[in-house]
Amino acid sequence: MTADQLRSACSAALEPIRSLSGEGRDAFLYAASALFAAVTALAVGIPLYRQWGQLAVGPYVVATVLMVLVARRSAILEARGDDGARSMRRRKAARIAAFALVLFGATVVPLALEVVWASEGNAALHVQPEVLVVERAGIRAAHGNDPYQVIDRNGHILINQSTLPVYELYYPYLPGMVVFGFSSGSKVEARLTDARIQFLLFTLLVAGFALSRVRPRSDARVRSLQALTVLPTAALPLATGGDDMPVVALMLLGLVALQRRRPILAGLALGAASTLKFTAWPLVFLALFAVADLQGRRAIGRYLLAVLAFVVPVVVPVALHNPSAFIDNVIRFPLGLAGVASPAASALPGHILVSAFPGVHRPYVIVAAILGLAVLGWRLLRNPPRDAAEVAKLTGWVMLVAILLAPATRVGYLLYPINLFLWAWMFRRSSDPADEHEELLDGGAGEAQLPSGVSNTSTEYGVVPAGVVGEATTPVSQ
């Protein structure tokens, strides 16, 4: 099957969903989420995930029923010719209510309960190890210590100095992630210092602001909001771990700034993301090919300076302080080369291969990296990305392949390519900021502060993320 035939088949398969109204698409997504939560509650071996599924399935089902009823009534009114402004307001209110229901019931409540249960009993049953790792690193950094573990004279981690599982002695993140664990060392109530709370608040604020900058209103923006807040792509990781969500939110902000042709903001956002996890670095690199200002001029220098404004003071001093420990933690351990089994061991192709043939582990990593870089280089030479949509799409493919082939990985990391592909779709439906800029220059002073196609209403420029939710619930057509 050729690429064109595959695209045609996918388009045909998605046509029934495209034909649905906004409420119908909401019902479909919430129904799929309810099914996912039910399967998770019944079949997944991790108790923490099963708990989330048990808590989330109810809100998803209720939201599905609500949206089915609203979509059916809307279809009846439309057939009668009675689908006026009043009906539109009711549909909007219903979509807001369903969104709020799943945000509260599938994301906030499960997270809050897991935080309480973790503080009252066996924390290992109610939180993923990465949260505890971030909190311990934050405590060490808050007291002026290296967030990476003590090393021996040969430059490697002392793995027999604690009762903790060996893999929890490693801090496989970049230094910036410690900010989410700082509060754990304070005297504030432990339930309020759980790093998952910081992950959630940061993600909501950054993602809400980023989506509020995307013009015009579109169904793609609605789905981006849902994927980052209420669907299982966000609700499950936020309730159980959540360390990837701030990275994803900053990546979105960087891409929005890239699409809005704000090179400095794009560099600052992606620079901040690149101090948290290496998962942001492919996007930081690929954005170089599309960064431009409002006049259409390449702005690589400004972008790179903004990136380095975060990376240099945050990452470089820590890496140079103890290079061997840094490499052990953030490179060798995630790649499975530290001689310690990582809990990130989903049954994806790369992990299956190195598990079946342990002797090929090291050469496999080297060969996969070389081939991957060669293919990416060939793609960039032939057809480099030219805008935010193409950057997001290419980064999504790069990360999808990397996740599938990595020797130690999690299925949960697929939230990166899922969101990137979704954002690529969103940006393809966004207005060109250069056109808006020209209209602002040509327009009167009274209109100078509003992008084209945006009405001067409090809803459009309301509080973020509430303002985004308000827009997101407006029915739109493709």
Buried (B, 14 or more C-beta within 10 A) or exposed (E): EEEEEEEEEEEEEEEEEEEEBBBBBBBBBBBBBBBBBBEBBEEEEEEBBBBBBBBBBBBBBBBBBBBBEBBEBBBEBEEEEEBEEEBEEBBBEBBBBBBBBBBEBBBBBBBBBBBBBBBEEEBBEBBBBBBBBBBBBBBBBBEEEBBBBEBEEEEBBEBEEEEEEBBBBBBBBBBBBBBBBBBBBEEEEBEEBBBBBBBBEBBBBBBBBBBBBBBBBBBBBBBBBBBBBBBBBBBBBBBBBBBBBBBBBBBBBBBBBBBBBBBBBBBBBBBBBBBBBBBBBBBBBBBBBBBBBBEEEBBBEBBBBBBBBBBEEBBEEBBEEBEBBBBBBBEBBBBBBBEBEBEBBBEBEBBEBBBEEEEEBBEBBEEBEEEBEEEBEEBBEEEBBEBBBBBBBBBBBBBBBBBBBBBBBBEBBBBBBBBBBBBBBBBBBBBBBBEBBEBBEEEEEEBEEBBBEBEEEEEBBBEBBBBBBBBBBBBBEE
